[in-house]
Amino acid sequence: MQLLPILHRGPWFCKPYAQHEKDWRNYVRLFARRYRSEFPVYEIWNEVNGQAEIGNPTNYTAYLKAAYEEIKAVNPQAKVAIG
């Protein structure tokens, strides 16, 4: 059995995401670095549809892309899943 971390919302100061991309990236990078030997897969958000913080598919794509880039920078073998 393997745990699947779900990264979403980030720290309270990362809201709204569109105004805090740098903080979101830092949060994801630090999490991925800390747990790189424990998690081969990271899920970015869960059940994104209808989430007011994300707003729309374009915003989610930016959110996902930023997380993907930070996770892969720390652990190129990691997989990034969508919710």
C-alpha positions as CSV (number, residue, x, y, z in Angstrom):
1,M,0.0,0.0,0.0
2,Q,1.3,3.5,-0.9
3,L,0.1,6.8,0.4
4,L,-0.8,9.5,-2.2
5,P,-0.2,13.0,-1.1
6,I,-2.7,15.5,-2.4
7,L,-1.3,19.0,-2.7
8,H,-3.9,21.7,-2.8
9,R,-4.8,25.0,-1.3
10,G,-1.3,25.4,0.1
11,P,-0.6,27.5,3.1
12,W,-3.2,30.1,4.0
13,F,-1.1,32.9,2.5
14,C,-1.3,31.3,-1.0
15,K,-4.8,32.5,-1.6
16,P,-5.9,33.4,-4.1
17,Y,-3.4,31.4,-6.0
18,A,-3.2,33.7,-9.0
19,Q,-1.7,36.4,-6.8
20,H,0.7,34.0,-5.0
21,E,2.3,31.8,-7.6
22,K,5.8,32.2,-6.0
23,D,4.5,31.1,-2.6
24,W,2.6,28.1,-4.1
25,R,5.8,27.0,-6.0
26,N,7.9,27.3,-2.8
27,Y,5.3,25.2,-0.8
28,V,5.3,22.5,-3.5
29,R,9.1,22.5,-3.9
30,L,9.7,22.2,-0.2
31,F,7.1,19.4,0.2
32,A,8.5,17.5,-2.7
33,R,12.1,17.9,-1.5
34,R,11.2,16.7,2.0
35,Y,9.3,13.7,0.9
36,R,11.0,12.8,-2.4
37,S,12.2,9.4,-1.1
38,E,8.7,8.5,0.2
39,F,6.3,9.4,-2.5
40,P,6.6,8.4,-6.2
41,V,3.4,10.1,-7.1
42,Y,1.8,13.5,-6.1
43,E,-1.7,14.5,-6.8
44,I,-2.4,18.1,-7.5
45,W,-5.8,19.1,-6.0
46,N,-8.7,16.6,-5.7
47,E,-12.1,17.0,-7.3
48,V,-11.2,20.3,-8.8
49,N,-14.5,20.9,-10.5
50,G,-16.5,23.4,-8.6
51,Q,-13.7,24.7,-6.4
52,A,-14.0,28.4,-6.0
53,E,-10.3,28.9,-5.2
54,I,-9.3,27.5,-8.7
55,G,-12.1,29.2,-10.6
56,N,-11.8,27.6,-14.0
57,P,-9.8,25.1,-16.1
58,T,-7.3,27.8,-17.2
59,N,-6.5,28.6,-13.6
60,Y,-6.2,25.0,-12.7
61,T,-3.8,24.4,-15.7
62,A,-1.5,27.2,-14.4
63,Y,-1.7,25.7,-10.8
64,L,-0.9,22.2,-12.1
65,K,1.9,23.4,-14.4
66,A,3.6,25.2,-11.6
67,A,3.4,22.2,-9.3
68,Y,4.6,19.9,-12.0
69,E,7.7,22.0,-12.7
70,E,8.6,22.2,-9.0
71,I,8.1,18.5,-8.3
72,K,10.1,17.5,-11.4
73,A,12.9,19.9,-10.5
74,V,13.3,18.1,-7.2
75,N,12.5,14.6,-8.3
76,P,12.5,14.0,-12.1
77,Q,11.3,10.4,-11.6
78,A,8.1,11.5,-9.7
79,K,4.8,11.3,-11.4
80,V,2.2,14.1,-11.1
81,A,-1.5,13.2,-11.1
82,I,-4.5,15.4,-11.6
83,G,-7.5,15.3,-9.3
